[in-house]
Amino acid sequence: MAYAALSSLMYILEQLFKPNQSFVCQSCTQQHVESLHQNLSALQDFLDDTTKDIETLKVVEKRIRNVVYKAEDRVDSSLRRIVLADRKDKRQKACTSFYKELLKVDEQVYFLNKEVMLIEFNSHGSKSAELARISSSLEKSTIEENTIVGMQDDFNTILDRVTSQIGELTIIPIFGMGGIGKTTLAKKVYDDSSIRSRFDKQAWVTISQEYNERQMLLELVSSITGSKQETSDDELMEIVYRSLKGRRFLIVIDDIWSTEAWDQMQRIFPNDDNKSRILLTTRLKYVADYVNCPDFPPYSKSFLSRNDSWNLFTEKLFKKDPCPPLLVEIGKHIVQQCQGLPLSIVVVAGLLEKMDPTHNNWKEVEENLNSFFGTVSERCQSILSLSYNYLPQYLKACFLYVGGFPEDREINVSRLIRLWIAEQFVKARNNKRLEVVAEEYVEELIDRSLILTGRQSPNRRMRSCKIHDLLRQMCLSKAHTENVLHVMNGDALKAIDDQRRVILVSNVEKKHDYRLQHSSGIIRTFISMVVAFPKGMCSRLKLLKVLDVLSIEYDFSWVIPELVHLRYVAVRTDKTLSLAKLRNLQTIILRKKNIFKSRYILSKLILRLDIWTMSEIRHVDSEFPLYISNPLVGEQSLFLNNLQTLYFRHTPFVAEIIRRSPNLKKLKIVDDSKHPDWPAILDSFSLLQDLETLHIKTERNIDPMIISGDIFLPNLNKLTLTRTRIPWEVVNLLANLPNLEVLKGYRAFDGTDWKVDEDAVFHKLKYLQLYGPYDLERWELAAGSDNFPMLEQLLLHSFTQLEEIPESIGDIMTLKFIQIKHCSSGVENSAKKIQKEQESLGNYELQFITPKAIASNPN
């Protein structure tokens, strides 16, 4: 990807002029660095210009990418020698070498710039510009899972099979190509109210192309019981079998790829002749034939008719409004090219939604679609490629990167954003933090129906996203072609020496030798999402910028100090890491290497981490007792103005660290020391005006003044307190936090009475979760007061002494559900009473959820 390659090399050059890099860039090289940066910037502006013909642009992008990658290799290799030089004469020699390489690179990029600027684009470019100029509006156009336009007959057929009077366990297979709506149809049946009332247990499990029995079992157990249980596979099978035995159940097995997978799965489902059903979707007819029951042949999910295709298209594009008459004929011709594939129709609608609905714009889309021939699948890929081709340059690499994550897995958005930033995919805009800009990138990709929303946090922030498998396959194909990333699947590997980024998504065989051919390799990113790992692979990755290997029980501490270009590192270790030379590091994530060591031994391990020379550091996350040195005594101590996230424990310099990190957005302090200086810590909080998330965890009772009325964190929206044992009356002072939306307390408060005064109004609190055990007996809200005007979710756990929930809780208009776990009967009865009273007033939206209800109704 040319644009991303330019961004990466420009970042390297920009770092050379920062104070902590001054030992690298001498005055004699400054002129050439500035000249090189200017030429690179001109090339990036060139790519940003959307009036270029797409086919010609592809050729130019390849030329730029190849030249810039080689230039980056020269620069990175030379800088590494300077940073690692341990003697003055070696450093001088390395600096001289760097200067010579810089001259060569500057010359190459200069002539590349001239070459590119002389290229004449054909007249088709002006038409392409119409498709490329898309609105910046963030109105959502995501694929709605429950849309069944044109599927009513399919739905009725499957519903009849599921509710038939056949007593024995019946498997109902649905087959068809990817993107045709099998999962949508199954989901509609699964969520139907008549189905939910008919079955005692329901569960949904998604099977990827590479069947993983343990992952399947974990999903089933979680869906059936409502809880996650880490135990052996045999015990998980037993849990599933016992949970279903004697009960009428509906299980959906989505996207199964092999008969072998079914053979392993079917033994865990009891057949009690009680009309239980298994609804199964697959792309492969022979799998459907293999699993089906004689009474019901496999159901083939057909393509949409022209009329249904048009209805789906107009519903996605115009909602309830009709299509403008001027666009009907050309619109129907566009839809016809989609060949009745729902995914294709939705993607085309998403593309058209981002441009003005004019005849010329739609004509250009029609002309592009008309050039796509071949199989239905190829047509779909062409349409998906069209959507990709007209993405802005800054989104292309981001989108292709998403395809590197394993199939059928939700992708953690925070992790994705940090990786994007480390890869230099995210470009600053409007003085916004890079994390905010990256979130906007995610929203833009969702807007274009290229990725889908996943789980959300209690305050509705996006926690995860997903990508459809057809889109993922397109990503993998283009990413490999454009040298953005290479995804490794077990022993189905190709040479990786010419790959820029490598993601390992399935275990590799030990018999293979993955040592790199070249002395240094050109790989800049290595991410592993599996346990088995060819250790020889990392021995020569000297120019790595991203190393994410948390899944691997292997000590990388010996190699990390040599990887001076690292921007993102996520590893397991039990040794102190030397990071002194990693001056461009942005993200540090540390986990314990041996999770099977005794908790006592691990609690005594203290890792020293000196971050005070890292001007670029943005995220520090460690579960270790992490000793961060006193910033006031460092030789080159900085204010870490870029630091956004800080999770740490066991350091006596908390207040000093906070004062040197004024722009923190997320802070977690775990302190089990005997004499924490809470007054000083409290005082330092006043500097964190941008703090959004705060988690305080301590093994000792905290001084009540930590929640004094003097604390003012204007942007704090999530507060978590663990084992702080603060008196209940002090909790009312939290109402002074003007933007608090989420409050979680885990054994956080103390006392028998919680009386919320009428002056204590939690204006924006939406989510309140309190976890005992507590001695709380009475909870009172002020009469006629509105203490929680915006509360949506109330979760109470282990309140064994509490008499009841305040009756006025039911009057909160925004309240959606109350969840009770392991509380007294008085709490449960009062919650039921509140729900009944609301129903008598016509409010049927308030749900009362118990552990039993959660287990049988996981969604």
Helices and strands as residue ranges (DSSP letters): H 2-15, G 19-21, H 27-48, H 54-84, H 88-117, H 124-132, H 152-162, E 170-175, H 182-191, H 193-198, E 201-206, H 213-225, H 233-244, E 249-254, H 259-265, G 266-268, E 277-282, H 285-291, E 299-300, H 306-318, H 325-336, H 342-353, H 359-370, H 376-389, H 393-402, E 411-412, H 413-422, H 434-447, E 452-453, E 464-466, H 469-481, E 486-489, E 501-506, E 525-528, G 535-540, E 546-548, G 560-562, E 568-573, E 587-592, H 599-604, E 607-609, E 619-622, E 626-628, G 631-633, E 645-649, H 654-659, E 666-671, H 678-685, E 693-698, G 704-707, E 718-722, E 726-727, H 728-731, G 732-736, E 742-746, E 749-750, E 753-756, E 767-771, E 778-781, E 793-797, G 807-811, E 817-821, H 825-840, E 847-849, H 851-856
